[in-house]
Amino acid sequence: MWEEFEPLIDHRGLASGRDRFRPQSAKTLGVPSFSFAETDFKIPRHMQRAFRRLIDRGFCGYTVADDPTYLQAIVSWMKKRRNWEVQQEWIIPVYGVLRTMSMALRAFSRPGEGVIIFSPGYTAYEGLIEENGRSLVRCPLRIGLNRFLIDWDDLEKKMSVPQNTMLFLCNAHNPTMHVWPQEDLRRIAVLSQKYNVAVIVDETFADLCFPESPMTNYGAIAYGQPHCMIINALSKAFNITGLNTANAILPDEQMRRRFMEVFRAEQRGSGSIEPFAREALLSGYSDEGFAWLQRLFAYVKENFTLTEQFFAEQMPQVKIYHYDCAYLIWTDWRALGLSEAELEHFLMEEAVFCVDMGYKYGPEGQGFARIHLGTSHANVQAGLQRLEQAARRRGWISTEGARTK
Ligand SMILES: Cc1ncc(COP(=O)(O)O)c(C=O)c1O
């Protein structure tokens, strides 16, 4: 039934980051990790066929970045899947999301200025901001009943500081994997106009929103010309992270012109879309690509259900908040009362349940862990079993399965 997703990729001998960066305990035991944002699933078969056709033609040359077929595929996808009317001239094919955010820093801010992020936030932002000589301004999220919420007073205070000229907005938000409500986006846009803060929206996970949690849309906000740049990528949804490809969408002409100055300084002319990245986009942003994603959601949802059931029934000390998006899940371990080092030791060494530790996402991530569920049902079952055994040894689960702590 699941032959598209099983067997998983055999990562051996490919210099695969997902394999290489497994914690040592996982390598020793010969098990996969539940860390790293890249699934274990092979790319869709229709995309493999598109790559093969390209190989058969023997072409791997420069392409033009203003290819109407490529641009139209993005326009159609955004219209059909996101109800967002994008114009072809707003789109600039770029080389990866982080590299583009780095160029955005140079285009729309000056050295020493502050860049706001919501915290816990994606680990790479901190380095990117600081290595570009800007300063990181964390805006801690508030924890609501079941959701992470923006502290609007704190955000406005930080956006009103003239020194803070940029906001990195991750939608869907890594690591909590929630989508910002459209009303939040509208409020951010209002503040962005009021205080002249450029908003750089990282939509890397946009295509992974579960059907019941549709993606929201900063670019579609009817508030004058949005002072923003939106970056989309197929990398996480279709597991093509190694192609280092993305698309920047800049609805505002002035912003576009400024970004192009920095972009042109980086390379010859207006760039080239790598032929494999072009094929990947044409096959991903298609009806077949959409249908494949629906099947992926069905497959991965079982992993979410297994994990949620495990924690609800065996370890209710661990809390899971509302999420909208595959294939990562943000979990709260604070009720166990462990120090950060103790929690890490328990997960990595005792349970060999190797997750991404929450503290890597900022001080607000302490006591949390991000679990990667983009793998087989069998891997998730085996991982949860190791976790259960380790928790039993600690006395956190009684033999009857009831909580003892
Ligand atoms: C939110 C987010 N943005 C960007 C990236 C990296 O994108 P790229 O490899 O295109 O630079 C990641 C990778 O994990 C991510 O989680």
PDBQT file of the ligand as one rigid body, heavy atoms in Angstrom, charges set to zero:
ROOT
HETATM    1  C1  LIG A 501      12.809  27.064   8.269  1.00  0.00    +0.000 C 
HETATM    2  C2  LIG A 501      13.952  26.692   7.389  1.00  0.00    +0.000 A 
HETATM    3  N1  LIG A 501      14.406  27.570   6.485  1.00  0.00    +0.000 NA
HETATM    4  C3  LIG A 501      15.444  27.276   5.673  1.00  0.00    +0.000 A 
HETATM    5  C4  LIG A 501      16.093  26.061   5.755  1.00  0.00    +0.000 A 
HETATM    6  C5  LIG A 501      17.274  25.782   4.873  1.00  0.00    +0.000 C 
HETATM    7  O1  LIG A 501      16.929  26.039   3.548  1.00  0.00    +0.000 OA
HETATM    8  P1  LIG A 501      18.068  25.969   2.426  1.00  0.00    +0.000 P 
HETATM    9  O2  LIG A 501      18.732  24.650   2.536  1.00  0.00    +0.000 OA
HETATM   10  O3  LIG A 501      17.302  26.148   1.149  1.00  0.00    +0.000 OA
HETATM   11  O4  LIG A 501      18.999  27.104   2.677  1.00  0.00    +0.000 OA
HETATM   12  C6  LIG A 501      15.665  25.115   6.695  1.00  0.00    +0.000 A 
HETATM   13  C7  LIG A 501      16.360  23.811   6.824  1.00  0.00    +0.000 C 
HETATM   14  O5  LIG A 501      16.161  23.062   7.726  1.00  0.00    +0.000 OA
HETATM   15  C8  LIG A 501      14.573  25.441   7.533  1.00  0.00    +0.000 A 
HETATM   16  O6  LIG A 501      14.138  24.586   8.457  1.00  0.00    +0.000 OA
ENDROOT
TORSDOF 0
